[in-house]
Amino acid sequence: MLYRLPQSLKWLRVGGSHRSKQERQIVRSLLAFAGALLVMDVVLLSALR
């Protein structure tokens, strides 16, 4: 999952300049969702150990 982040960040930087407010909100919610998934992964891994 972590190896996908630089690619998506690059895509965000490329398309961020000409982007509508609605698209920006969608991207922000997607990033929040991905961050929550990463946090859950870390919590589950630490719980399994």
PDBQT receptor file of N, H, CA, C and O in Angstrom, charges set to zero:
ATOM      1  N   MET A   1       0.827  -1.204   0.000  1.00  0.00    +0.000 N 
ATOM      2  CA  MET A   1       0.000   0.000   0.000  1.00  0.00    +0.000 C 
ATOM      3  C   MET A   1       0.868   1.264   0.000  1.00  0.00    +0.000 C 
ATOM      4  O   MET A   1       0.534   2.261  -0.640  1.00  0.00    +0.000 OA
ATOM      5  N   LEU A   2       1.981   1.202   0.725  1.00  0.00    +0.000 N 
ATOM      6  H   LEU A   2       2.253   0.392   1.245  1.00  0.00    +0.000 HD
ATOM      7  CA  LEU A   2       2.818   2.394   0.838  1.00  0.00    +0.000 C 
ATOM      8  C   LEU A   2       3.478   2.761  -0.487  1.00  0.00    +0.000 C 
ATOM      9  O   LEU A   2       3.727   3.937  -0.754  1.00  0.00    +0.000 OA
ATOM     10  N   TYR A   3       3.765   1.752  -1.321  1.00  0.00    +0.000 N 
ATOM     11  H   TYR A   3       3.563   0.797  -1.104  1.00  0.00    +0.000 HD
ATOM     12  CA  TYR A   3       4.481   2.047  -2.561  1.00  0.00    +0.000 C 
ATOM     13  C   TYR A   3       3.609   2.808  -3.553  1.00  0.00    +0.000 C 
ATOM     14  O   TYR A   3       4.123   3.378  -4.515  1.00  0.00    +0.000 OA
ATOM     15  N   ARG A   4       2.286   2.824  -3.329  1.00  0.00    +0.000 N 
ATOM     16  H   ARG A   4       1.869   2.360  -2.548  1.00  0.00    +0.000 HD
ATOM     17  CA  ARG A   4       1.404   3.538  -4.250  1.00  0.00    +0.000 C 
ATOM     18  C   ARG A   4       1.347   5.030  -3.945  1.00  0.00    +0.000 C 
ATOM     19  O   ARG A   4       0.932   5.814  -4.798  1.00  0.00    +0.000 OA
ATOM     20  N   LEU A   5       1.754   5.436  -2.746  1.00  0.00    +0.000 N 
ATOM     21  H   LEU A   5       2.091   4.799  -2.053  1.00  0.00    +0.000 HD
ATOM     22  CA  LEU A   5       1.566   6.823  -2.330  1.00  0.00    +0.000 C 
ATOM     23  C   LEU A   5       2.326   7.830  -3.195  1.00  0.00    +0.000 C 
ATOM     24  O   LEU A   5       1.729   8.824  -3.609  1.00  0.00    +0.000 OA
ATOM     25  N   PRO A   6       3.631   7.619  -3.491  1.00  0.00    +0.000 N 
ATOM     26  CA  PRO A   6       4.326   8.628  -4.298  1.00  0.00    +0.000 C 
ATOM     27  C   PRO A   6       3.679   8.846  -5.659  1.00  0.00    +0.000 C 
ATOM     28  O   PRO A   6       3.632   9.974  -6.150  1.00  0.00    +0.000 OA
ATOM     29  N   GLN A   7       3.184   7.782  -6.268  1.00  0.00    +0.000 N 
ATOM     30  H   GLN A   7       3.222   6.866  -5.869  1.00  0.00    +0.000 HD
ATOM     31  CA  GLN A   7       2.539   7.908  -7.575  1.00  0.00    +0.000 C 
ATOM     32  C   GLN A   7       1.297   8.792  -7.474  1.00  0.00    +0.000 C 
ATOM     33  O   GLN A   7       1.107   9.697  -8.286  1.00  0.00    +0.000 OA
ATOM     34  N   SER A   8       0.452   8.527  -6.474  1.00  0.00    +0.000 N 
ATOM     35  H   SER A   8       0.607   7.791  -5.815  1.00  0.00    +0.000 HD
ATOM     36  CA  SER A   8      -0.772   9.302  -6.343  1.00  0.00    +0.000 C 
ATOM     37  C   SER A   8      -0.447  10.744  -5.976  1.00  0.00    +0.000 C 
ATOM     38  O   SER A   8      -1.134  11.666  -6.416  1.00  0.00    +0.000 OA
ATOM     39  N   LEU A   9       0.599  10.948  -5.172  1.00  0.00    +0.000 N 
ATOM     40  H   LEU A   9       1.157  10.200  -4.814  1.00  0.00    +0.000 HD
ATOM     41  CA  LEU A   9       0.983  12.312  -4.823  1.00  0.00    +0.000 C 
ATOM     42  C   LEU A   9       1.459  13.058  -6.060  1.00  0.00    +0.000 C 
ATOM     43  O   LEU A   9       1.162  14.241  -6.231  1.00  0.00    +0.000 OA
ATOM     44  N   LYS A  10       2.204  12.362  -6.931  1.00  0.00    +0.000 N 
ATOM     45  H   LYS A  10       2.445  11.401  -6.793  1.00  0.00    +0.000 HD
ATOM     46  CA  LYS A  10       2.662  12.979  -8.171  1.00  0.00    +0.000 C 
ATOM     47  C   LYS A  10       1.462  13.358  -9.038  1.00  0.00    +0.000 C 
ATOM     48  O   LYS A  10       1.421  14.442  -9.619  1.00  0.00    +0.000 OA
ATOM     49  N   TRP A  11       0.477  12.441  -9.118  1.00  0.00    +0.000 N 
ATOM     50  H   TRP A  11       0.510  11.560  -8.646  1.00  0.00    +0.000 HD
ATOM     51  CA  TRP A  11      -0.714  12.705  -9.913  1.00  0.00    +0.000 C 
ATOM     52  C   TRP A  11      -1.474  13.892  -9.346  1.00  0.00    +0.000 C 
ATOM     53  O   TRP A  11      -2.005  14.711 -10.096  1.00  0.00    +0.000 OA
ATOM     54  N   LEU A  12      -1.529  13.987  -8.001  1.00  0.00    +0.000 N 
ATOM     55  H   LEU A  12      -1.097  13.321  -7.392  1.00  0.00    +0.000 HD
ATOM     56  CA  LEU A  12      -2.217  15.110  -7.369  1.00  0.00    +0.000 C 
ATOM     57  C   LEU A  12      -1.506  16.414  -7.701  1.00  0.00    +0.000 C 
ATOM     58  O   LEU A  12      -2.152  17.425  -7.975  1.00  0.00    +0.000 OA
ATOM     59  N   ARG A  13      -0.173  16.393  -7.676  1.00  0.00    +0.000 N 
ATOM     60  H   ARG A  13       0.352  15.572  -7.453  1.00  0.00    +0.000 HD
ATOM     61  CA  ARG A  13       0.574  17.615  -7.938  1.00  0.00    +0.000 C 
ATOM     62  C   ARG A  13       0.386  18.046  -9.386  1.00  0.00    +0.000 C 
ATOM     63  O   ARG A  13       0.304  19.240  -9.677  1.00  0.00    +0.000 OA
ATOM     64  N   VAL A  14       0.317  17.069 -10.301  1.00  0.00    +0.000 N 
ATOM     65  H   VAL A  14       0.383  16.099 -10.065  1.00  0.00    +0.000 HD
ATOM     66  CA  VAL A  14       0.160  17.398 -11.721  1.00  0.00    +0.000 C 
ATOM     67  C   VAL A  14      -1.220  18.000 -11.976  1.00  0.00    +0.000 C 
ATOM     68  O   VAL A  14      -1.341  19.004 -12.679  1.00  0.00    +0.000 OA
ATOM     69  N   GLY A  15      -2.264  17.387 -11.406  1.00  0.00    +0.000 N 
ATOM     70  H   GLY A  15      -2.166  16.572 -10.835  1.00  0.00    +0.000 HD
ATOM     71  CA  GLY A  15      -3.616  17.837 -11.712  1.00  0.00    +0.000 C 
ATOM     72  C   GLY A  15      -4.173  18.842 -10.726  1.00  0.00    +0.000 C 
ATOM     73  O   GLY A  15      -5.327  19.248 -10.858  1.00  0.00    +0.000 OA
ATOM     74  N   GLY A  16      -3.387  19.256  -9.740  1.00  0.00    +0.000 N 
ATOM     75  H   GLY A  16      -2.449  18.926  -9.633  1.00  0.00    +0.000 HD
ATOM     76  CA  GLY A  16      -3.925  20.113  -8.696  1.00  0.00    +0.000 C 
ATOM     77  C   GLY A  16      -4.143  21.549  -9.132  1.00  0.00    +0.000 C 
ATOM     78  O   GLY A  16      -4.949  22.257  -8.529  1.00  0.00    +0.000 OA
ATOM     79  N   SER A  17      -3.436  22.000 -10.177  1.00  0.00    +0.000 N 
ATOM     80  H   SER A  17      -2.781  21.425 -10.666  1.00  0.00    +0.000 HD
ATOM     81  CA  SER A  17      -3.497  23.414 -10.530  1.00  0.00    +0.000 C 
ATOM     82  C   SER A  17      -4.820  23.759 -11.209  1.00  0.00    +0.000 C 
ATOM     83  O   SER A  17      -5.379  24.827 -10.959  1.00  0.00    +0.000 OA
ATOM     84  N   HIS A  18      -5.325  22.879 -12.056  1.00  0.00    +0.000 N 
ATOM     85  H   HIS A  18      -4.871  22.011 -12.260  1.00  0.00    +0.000 HD
ATOM     86  CA  HIS A  18      -6.581  23.156 -12.759  1.00  0.00    +0.000 C 
ATOM     87  C   HIS A  18      -7.621  22.131 -12.330  1.00  0.00    +0.000 C 
ATOM     88  O   HIS A  18      -7.869  21.146 -13.027  1.00  0.00    +0.000 OA
ATOM     89  N   ARG A  19      -8.225  22.377 -11.174  1.00  0.00    +0.000 N 
ATOM     90  H   ARG A  19      -8.024  23.176 -10.608  1.00  0.00    +0.000 HD
ATOM     91  CA  ARG A  19      -9.123  21.397 -10.579  1.00  0.00    +0.000 C 
ATOM     92  C   ARG A  19     -10.283  22.147  -9.932  1.00  0.00    +0.000 C 
ATOM     93  O   ARG A  19     -10.077  23.166  -9.271  1.00  0.00    +0.000 OA
ATOM     94  N   SER A  20     -11.485  21.650 -10.119  1.00  0.00    +0.000 N 
ATOM     95  H   SER A  20     -11.653  20.823 -10.655  1.00  0.00    +0.000 HD
ATOM     96  CA  SER A  20     -12.644  22.313  -9.537  1.00  0.00    +0.000 C 
ATOM     97  C   SER A  20     -12.709  22.042  -8.041  1.00  0.00    +0.000 C 
ATOM     98  O   SER A  20     -12.050  21.138  -7.528  1.00  0.00    +0.000 OA
ATOM     99  N   LYS A  21     -13.519  22.845  -7.349  1.00  0.00    +0.000 N 
ATOM    100  H   LYS A  21     -14.054  23.580  -7.766  1.00  0.00    +0.000 HD
ATOM    101  CA  LYS A  21     -13.619  22.697  -5.896  1.00  0.00    +0.000 C 
ATOM    102  C   LYS A  21     -14.200  21.341  -5.529  1.00  0.00    +0.000 C 
ATOM    103  O   LYS A  21     -13.783  20.727  -4.547  1.00  0.00    +0.000 OA
ATOM    104  N   GLN A  22     -15.162  20.873  -6.316  1.00  0.00    +0.000 N 
ATOM    105  H   GLN A  22     -15.501  21.372  -7.114  1.00  0.00    +0.000 HD
ATOM    106  CA  GLN A  22     -15.778  19.579  -6.019  1.00  0.00    +0.000 C 
ATOM    107  C   GLN A  22     -14.757  18.456  -6.157  1.00  0.00    +0.000 C 
ATOM    108  O   GLN A  22     -14.694  17.562  -5.313  1.00  0.00    +0.000 OA
ATOM    109  N   GLU A  23     -13.962  18.500  -7.217  1.00  0.00    +0.000 N 
ATOM    110  H   GLU A  23     -14.013  19.226  -7.903  1.00  0.00    +0.000 HD
ATOM    111  CA  GLU A  23     -12.939  17.467  -7.407  1.00  0.00    +0.000 C 
ATOM    112  C   GLU A  23     -11.943  17.494  -6.261  1.00  0.00    +0.000 C 
ATOM    113  O   GLU A  23     -11.495  16.447  -5.793  1.00  0.00    +0.000 OA
ATOM    114  N   ARG A  24     -11.595  18.707  -5.807  1.00  0.00    +0.000 N 
ATOM    115  H   ARG A  24     -11.959  19.557  -6.187  1.00  0.00    +0.000 HD
ATOM    116  CA  ARG A  24     -10.649  18.817  -4.702  1.00  0.00    +0.000 C 
ATOM    117  C   ARG A  24     -11.226  18.186  -3.444  1.00  0.00    +0.000 C 
ATOM    118  O   ARG A  24     -10.508  17.533  -2.687  1.00  0.00    +0.000 OA
ATOM    119  N   GLN A  25     -12.530  18.381  -3.216  1.00  0.00    +0.000 N 
ATOM    120  H   GLN A  25     -13.114  18.912  -3.831  1.00  0.00    +0.000 HD
ATOM    121  CA  GLN A  25     -13.167  17.773  -2.046  1.00  0.00    +0.000 C 
ATOM    122  C   GLN A  25     -13.140  16.254  -2.156  1.00  0.00    +0.000 C 
ATOM    123  O   GLN A  25     -12.880  15.561  -1.173  1.00  0.00    +0.000 OA
ATOM    124  N   ILE A  26     -13.410  15.733  -3.363  1.00  0.00    +0.000 N 
ATOM    125  H   ILE A  26     -13.621  16.296  -4.162  1.00  0.00    +0.000 HD
ATOM    126  CA  ILE A  26     -13.398  14.282  -3.563  1.00  0.00    +0.000 C 
ATOM    127  C   ILE A  26     -12.003  13.733  -3.285  1.00  0.00    +0.000 C 
ATOM    128  O   ILE A  26     -11.852  12.716  -2.608  1.00  0.00    +0.000 OA
ATOM    129  N   VAL A  27     -10.986  14.410  -3.810  1.00  0.00    +0.000 N 
ATOM    130  H   VAL A  27     -11.109  15.237  -4.360  1.00  0.00    +0.000 HD
ATOM    131  CA  VAL A  27      -9.611  13.945  -3.608  1.00  0.00    +0.000 C 
ATOM    132  C   VAL A  27      -9.261  13.977  -2.132  1.00  0.00    +0.000 C 
ATOM    133  O   VAL A  27      -8.606  13.069  -1.621  1.00  0.00    +0.000 OA
ATOM    134  N   ARG A  28      -9.709  15.049  -1.435  1.00  0.00    +0.000 N 
ATOM    135  H   ARG A  28     -10.242  15.787  -1.850  1.00  0.00    +0.000 HD
ATOM    136  CA  ARG A  28      -9.394  15.157  -0.010  1.00  0.00    +0.000 C 
ATOM    137  C   ARG A  28     -10.039  14.022   0.771  1.00  0.00    +0.000 C 
ATOM    138  O   ARG A  28      -9.420  13.452   1.669  1.00  0.00    +0.000 OA
ATOM    139  N   SER A  29     -11.291  13.691   0.428  1.00  0.00    +0.000 N 
ATOM    140  H   SER A  29     -11.794  14.154  -0.302  1.00  0.00    +0.000 HD
ATOM    141  CA  SER A  29     -11.968  12.601   1.139  1.00  0.00    +0.000 C 
ATOM    142  C   SER A  29     -11.296  11.263   0.826  1.00  0.00    +0.000 C 
ATOM    143  O   SER A  29     -11.191  10.398   1.696  1.00  0.00    +0.000 OA
ATOM    144  N   LEU A  30     -10.840  11.095  -0.419  1.00  0.00    +0.000 N 
ATOM    145  H   LEU A  30     -10.925  11.798  -1.126  1.00  0.00    +0.000 HD
ATOM    146  CA  LEU A  30     -10.130   9.860  -0.764  1.00  0.00    +0.000 C 
ATOM    147  C   LEU A  30      -8.829   9.743   0.026  1.00  0.00    +0.000 C 
ATOM    148  O   LEU A  30      -8.476   8.665   0.503  1.00  0.00    +0.000 OA
ATOM    149  N   LEU A  31      -8.116  10.872   0.160  1.00  0.00    +0.000 N 
ATOM    150  H   LEU A  31      -8.402  11.748  -0.228  1.00  0.00    +0.000 HD
ATOM    151  CA  LEU A  31      -6.875  10.848   0.928  1.00  0.00    +0.000 C 
ATOM    152  C   LEU A  31      -7.156  10.536   2.390  1.00  0.00    +0.000 C 
ATOM    153  O   LEU A  31      -6.406   9.795   3.025  1.00  0.00    +0.000 OA
ATOM    154  N   ALA A  32      -8.246  11.106   2.930  1.00  0.00    +0.000 N 
ATOM    155  H   ALA A  32      -8.855  11.708   2.414  1.00  0.00    +0.000 HD
ATOM    156  CA  ALA A  32      -8.599  10.821   4.322  1.00  0.00    +0.000 C 
ATOM    157  C   ALA A  32      -8.926   9.344   4.491  1.00  0.00    +0.000 C 
ATOM    158  O   ALA A  32      -8.553   8.732   5.492  1.00  0.00    +0.000 OA
ATOM    159  N   PHE A  33      -9.625   8.770   3.512  1.00  0.00    +0.000 N 
ATOM    160  H   PHE A  33      -9.928   9.267   2.699  1.00  0.00    +0.000 HD
ATOM    161  CA  PHE A  33      -9.975   7.353   3.560  1.00  0.00    +0.000 C 
ATOM    162  C   PHE A  33      -8.718   6.486   3.525  1.00  0.00    +0.000 C 
ATOM    163  O   PHE A  33      -8.592   5.523   4.282  1.00  0.00    +0.000 OA
ATOM    164  N   ALA A  34      -7.786   6.843   2.633  1.00  0.00    +0.000 N 
ATOM    165  H   ALA A  34      -7.888   7.625   2.018  1.00  0.00    +0.000 HD
ATOM    166  CA  ALA A  34      -6.539   6.081   2.540  1.00  0.00    +0.000 C 
ATOM    167  C   ALA A  34      -5.742   6.200   3.836  1.00  0.00    +0.000 C 
ATOM    168  O   ALA A  34      -5.154   5.222   4.299  1.00  0.00    +0.000 OA
ATOM    169  N   GLY A  35      -5.724   7.396   4.420  1.00  0.00    +0.000 N 
ATOM    170  H   GLY A  35      -6.203   8.190   4.044  1.00  0.00    +0.000 HD
ATOM    171  CA  GLY A  35      -5.022   7.575   5.687  1.00  0.00    +0.000 C 
ATOM    172  C   GLY A  35      -5.638   6.739   6.787  1.00  0.00    +0.000 C 
ATOM    173  O   GLY A  35      -4.922   6.149   7.596  1.00  0.00    +0.000 OA
ATOM    174  N   ALA A  36      -6.979   6.680   6.827  1.00  0.00    +0.000 N 
ATOM    175  H   ALA A  36      -7.561   7.159   6.170  1.00  0.00    +0.000 HD
ATOM    176  CA  ALA A  36      -7.656   5.863   7.838  1.00  0.00    +0.000 C 
ATOM    177  C   ALA A  36      -7.320   4.389   7.637  1.00  0.00    +0.000 C 
ATOM    178  O   ALA A  36      -7.126   3.657   8.608  1.00  0.00    +0.000 OA
ATOM    179  N   LEU A  37      -7.252   3.949   6.379  1.00  0.00    +0.000 N 
ATOM    180  H   LEU A  37      -7.409   4.543   5.590  1.00  0.00    +0.000 HD
ATOM    181  CA  LEU A  37      -6.888   2.556   6.106  1.00  0.00    +0.000 C 
ATOM    182  C   LEU A  37      -5.469   2.261   6.594  1.00  0.00    +0.000 C 
ATOM    183  O   LEU A  37      -5.211   1.207   7.176  1.00  0.00    +0.000 OA
ATOM    184  N   LEU A  38      -4.554   3.200   6.350  1.00  0.00    +0.000 N 
ATOM    185  H   LEU A  38      -4.763   4.055   5.877  1.00  0.00    +0.000 HD
ATOM    186  CA  LEU A  38      -3.177   2.997   6.804  1.00  0.00    +0.000 C 
ATOM    187  C   LEU A  38      -3.126   2.907   8.320  1.00  0.00    +0.000 C 
ATOM    188  O   LEU A  38      -2.425   2.059   8.873  1.00  0.00    +0.000 OA
ATOM    189  N   VAL A  39      -3.869   3.785   8.998  1.00  0.00    +0.000 N 
ATOM    190  H   VAL A  39      -4.438   4.474   8.549  1.00  0.00    +0.000 HD
ATOM    191  CA  VAL A  39      -3.884   3.756  10.463  1.00  0.00    +0.000 C 
ATOM    192  C   VAL A  39      -4.437   2.431  10.953  1.00  0.00    +0.000 C 
ATOM    193  O   VAL A  39      -3.910   1.843  11.897  1.00  0.00    +0.000 OA
ATOM    194  N   MET A  40      -5.508   1.957  10.310  1.00  0.00    +0.000 N 
ATOM    195  H   MET A  40      -5.937   2.434   9.543  1.00  0.00    +0.000 HD
ATOM    196  CA  MET A  40      -6.094   0.677  10.716  1.00  0.00    +0.000 C 
ATOM    197  C   MET A  40      -5.101  -0.463  10.488  1.00  0.00    +0.000 C 
ATOM    198  O   MET A  40      -4.998  -1.375  11.308  1.00  0.00    +0.000 OA
ATOM    199  N   ASP A  41      -4.373  -0.406   9.371  1.00  0.00    +0.000 N 
ATOM    200  H   ASP A  41      -4.457   0.335   8.705  1.00  0.00    +0.000 HD
ATOM    201  CA  ASP A  41      -3.358  -1.437   9.109  1.00  0.00    +0.000 C 
ATOM    202  C   ASP A  41      -2.319  -1.457  10.226  1.00  0.00    +0.000 C 
ATOM    203  O   ASP A  41      -1.967  -2.520  10.738  1.00  0.00    +0.000 OA
ATOM    204  N   VAL A  42      -1.835  -0.277  10.596  1.00  0.00    +0.000 N 
ATOM    205  H   VAL A  42      -2.121   0.586  10.179  1.00  0.00    +0.000 HD
ATOM    206  CA  VAL A  42      -0.806  -0.195  11.641  1.00  0.00    +0.000 C 
ATOM    207  C   VAL A  42      -1.354  -0.723  12.958  1.00  0.00    +0.000 C 
ATOM    208  O   VAL A  42      -0.673  -1.469  13.661  1.00  0.00    +0.000 OA
ATOM    209  N   VAL A  43      -2.593  -0.335  13.298  1.00  0.00    +0.000 N 
ATOM    210  H   VAL A  43      -3.146   0.271  12.726  1.00  0.00    +0.000 HD
ATOM    211  CA  VAL A  43      -3.183  -0.777  14.564  1.00  0.00    +0.000 C 
ATOM    212  C   VAL A  43      -3.351  -2.291  14.569  1.00  0.00    +0.000 C 
ATOM    213  O   VAL A  43      -3.045  -2.951  15.562  1.00  0.00    +0.000 OA
ATOM    214  N   LEU A  44      -3.839  -2.843  13.452  1.00  0.00    +0.000 N 
ATOM    215  H   LEU A  44      -4.087  -2.307  12.645  1.00  0.00    +0.000 HD
ATOM    216  CA  LEU A  44      -4.033  -4.292  13.393  1.00  0.00    +0.000 C 
ATOM    217  C   LEU A  44      -2.703  -5.033  13.486  1.00  0.00    +0.000 C 
ATOM    218  O   LEU A  44      -2.602  -6.051  14.171  1.00  0.00    +0.000 OA
ATOM    219  N   LEU A  45      -1.686  -4.523  12.799  1.00  0.00    +0.000 N 
ATOM    220  H   LEU A  45      -1.768  -3.696  12.243  1.00  0.00    +0.000 HD
ATOM    221  CA  LEU A  45      -0.377  -5.179  12.843  1.00  0.00    +0.000 C 
ATOM    222  C   LEU A  45       0.197  -5.145  14.253  1.00  0.00    +0.000 C 
ATOM    223  O   LEU A  45       0.748  -6.139  14.725  1.00  0.00    +0.000 OA
ATOM    224  N   SER A  46       0.070  -4.003  14.926  1.00  0.00    +0.000 N 
ATOM    225  H   SER A  46      -0.378  -3.196  14.542  1.00  0.00    +0.000 HD
ATOM    226  CA  SER A  46       0.608  -3.916  16.285  1.00  0.00    +0.000 C 
ATOM    227  C   SER A  46      -0.202  -4.796  17.233  1.00  0.00    +0.000 C 
ATOM    228  O   SER A  46       0.344  -5.320  18.203  1.00  0.00    +0.000 OA
ATOM    229  N   ALA A  47      -1.494  -4.965  16.966  1.00  0.00    +0.000 N 
ATOM    230  H   ALA A  47      -1.938  -4.539  16.178  1.00  0.00    +0.000 HD
ATOM    231  CA  ALA A  47      -2.321  -5.814  17.826  1.00  0.00    +0.000 C 
ATOM    232  C   ALA A  47      -1.967  -7.285  17.619  1.00  0.00    +0.000 C 
ATOM    233  O   ALA A  47      -2.004  -8.071  18.565  1.00  0.00    +0.000 OA
ATOM    234  N   LEU A  48      -1.623  -7.661  16.378  1.00  0.00    +0.000 N 
ATOM    235  H   LEU A  48      -1.593  -7.022  15.609  1.00  0.00    +0.000 HD
ATOM    236  CA  LEU A  48      -1.279  -9.055  16.103  1.00  0.00    +0.000 C 
ATOM    237  C   LEU A  48       0.056  -9.421  16.736  1.00  0.00    +0.000 C 
ATOM    238  O   LEU A  48       0.268 -10.565  17.139  1.00  0.00    +0.000 OA
ATOM    239  N   ARG A  49       0.957  -8.443  16.821  1.00  0.00    +0.000 N 
ATOM    240  H   ARG A  49       0.785  -7.514  16.493  1.00  0.00    +0.000 HD
ATOM    241  CA  ARG A  49       2.241  -8.713  17.468  1.00  0.00    +0.000 C 
ATOM    242  C   ARG A  49       2.058  -8.715  18.958  1.00  0.00    +0.000 C 
ATOM    243  O   ARG A  49       3.020  -8.924  19.697  1.00  0.00    +0.000 OA
TER     244      ARG A  49
